[in-house]
Amino acid sequence: MNNNKTNLRHIAISFNIGIILLLTACQTLPSLANRSIETHITANNPSTLSYVNAPLIAQHPNLSGIYPLDDGSEALVARRALIHAAEHSLDVQYYIWHNDTSGQLLFHELVKAAHRGVHVRLLLDDNNTKGMDPILHALNKEPNIEIRLFNPFADRYLRFLGYLTDFSRLNRRMHNKSITADNQVTILGGRNIGDEYFDIGKKMLFVDLDVMAIGPIVNQVSNNFDLYWNSASSYSLSSIIHRRRNKLHADMPIFKRKTYNFLRASHYDQAYLKDNFERRLTSGTLDYQWVHLTLVSDDPAKALPNNTTIKHKKQENSVLLAPDALPKTTIKFENASMTLNQLAAAVVEPQKKLMIITPYFVPTKTGLDYLLKLRREGVHIIILTNSLSATDVPIVHSGYINYRIPLLQNGIEIYELKKQGVLKSKKEHSFSGGSQSSLHAKTFTIDGNQLYIGSLNFDPRSSRLNTEMGVVIKSPEMAQYMDKAIKDALPFVSYQVKLTKDGKLEWVKSDEHNQIKIYHQEPDTSKWQRIWVKILSILPIEGLL
C-alpha cells in the first residue's frame, strides 16, 4: 500500500514537473543573434521638411521649436500630416495602437508612405496587441515596413501563461510614445493611438497632451528610438508571429469593418482637409514656440527582468536614465525612484510652486515625504488627478486614496477631474474631452519657469517597471500659461477635495453660476465601487500600480 502511495506521489511530481517544463518551453523567445542593428537617417538628407526647417532652426540656435497638441482632433490631424510629409523615414514607437477607426487610418497612412519609398520602423509594446497578429503580419509583409515587438509574449493565444512563467519580464512594459519623420519633425507626449485619445466616438475620451517639435530635440528622439529598436527587449515581428495563411492585405480599405466607422473616418478626412495642417507643416508656417528642450528617457534595459543597466553614449542636452543609477541633483530622494527623481537631472527643485497633473497618482511614502518636505519649505503644491468616477483604472485609484488626508493636512491642494470634465485653452476645443472624460495627460510645472510633458505617471509602475520618456521645457511663457489655464479651469472641471473640521474628506463642486455643492463621499460613484476600491487599498499591491 505504501509503495502504491509512493509511486502515485512520484507520478504526480513527475506530471507537475512535466507541465512546468512544457509551459516554460511554450514561453521561450527566439534568439536575437541574427537580428539586424539599425540606426536612423541623418538630418541633412534633402527633403521638404529639412528645406523648410533649416532657416527656422538657424534663426534660433540651440533652441527647439514646439507646437502644443492639446486638442484630440488636431493631434490626429498632425500625425496624419507628419506621415504624409515624410519622404525618407518614419520611426514610430507606441505603447498602445488600437485596431479602431483612428488606428486603421494611421496604419493605412503608414502603408501609403511605404509605397512612396519611405522606410517605416514600427516598434510596439506587445502588451496591447492581443488579436492584432494577422493585421500586424499583413503590415510587416509590405516592402519598406518593419515591425518589432517590445517584450513580446511567446505564446500568442494563451498570453496568461506568460505571466505564470515569465512575470518578472512581462510585468515591465515600454510606455514611450513618439513618431518622427525624416529625422526632422517629431511628435511625443502622453497620447497612444486609439479613438479615445483623439476625441472620436461616444465612449469615455481622454484629456491628453503632446507636442510636435523641430530642431535639436528631434535627433535626440531619433537616437533614443535606436536604443529601443536595437535593445535586448525588441524582437522582429516575423520571429514572434508565424502566419501560414493570412487573408488580410495591408492595402485593404479596412482591416475589420466592426472596428472601423466610415462616418467617423469621413468626418476626420474633412477636418484634415479643412485644417490644412500639412500645408502649414511643409511651408514652415506653424506657430512654433522656440524653447530649450531636454529629452528625458529611461534606458530600455529598465524593461529587462534583472533590471540590467546598459551603458550608452549620452546625447547632448538629453538625460538617459537607468533605473538604479539616477543622477544626483538638487532633488534628493533617499533610495527612491519616483517621477520627480527620474527628472531630477533636467529640472531645478521647486522654490515657490509645483503643479502636478497626472491621471494616476500613487506617490508612495518616499514621494509623500518629498512633497511634505517642499511644503515645509513654503512651496505651494497643487495636484490634479482623476476622480474615482473618471478614472479608467480603479485599482490605481485604490493606491491613491490613502494619501489624500496626509497631503491635505499639510496644505497641499488636491483636485479630482469630474467624469464630464473639460479643460480648454486658447484654441476653441483645446485640452478637452467628451461628455465622459478621463484625464490622461502627464505634465507638471515648476515655479512658472519649467514644465514637463511626456508619458510618466506619478506612480510606482512608471518609476520602477515601465520605460518612460518626455521633454522638460524651459519656458516661463509656456509654464505660466499652463498654470493659469489649469487654475482657471479647475473650479468648473473638477472637485476640490478638502478636509472637514473633524478630519473627514469632502468634495466641493462649483458650476458656471458659482453655485457650490458638497459631497461627503466619492461623487458619481456607487456604494459597491467605493467598497471595492477600499478593499483594494488594504492589499499589499502598491508596488504593482
RAQUITA-V416149 format. One record per helix or strand. SS is the DSSP state (@ for helix, = for strand). FROM is the first residue (numbers start at 1). LEN is the number of residues. Records with the same first field share a line. If there is no record, write none. Layout:
SS = FROM-LEN, FROM-LEN
This chain:
@ = 2-25, 48-12, 72-14, 101-15, 126-3, 133-8, 160-11, 195-3, 216-14, 237-4, 257-3, 262-14, 277-7, 300-4, 339-4, 364-13, 394-16, 460-6, 476-18, 527-12, 542-3
= = 64-6, 89-6, 97-1, 119-7, 145-6, 174-1, 178-4, 185-5, 193-1, 205-3, 210-6, 234-3, 289-10, 318-4, 353-5, 361-1, 380-7, 413-5, 437-3, 443-4, 450-5, 458-1, 467-1, 469-6, 494-6, 505-6, 516-4
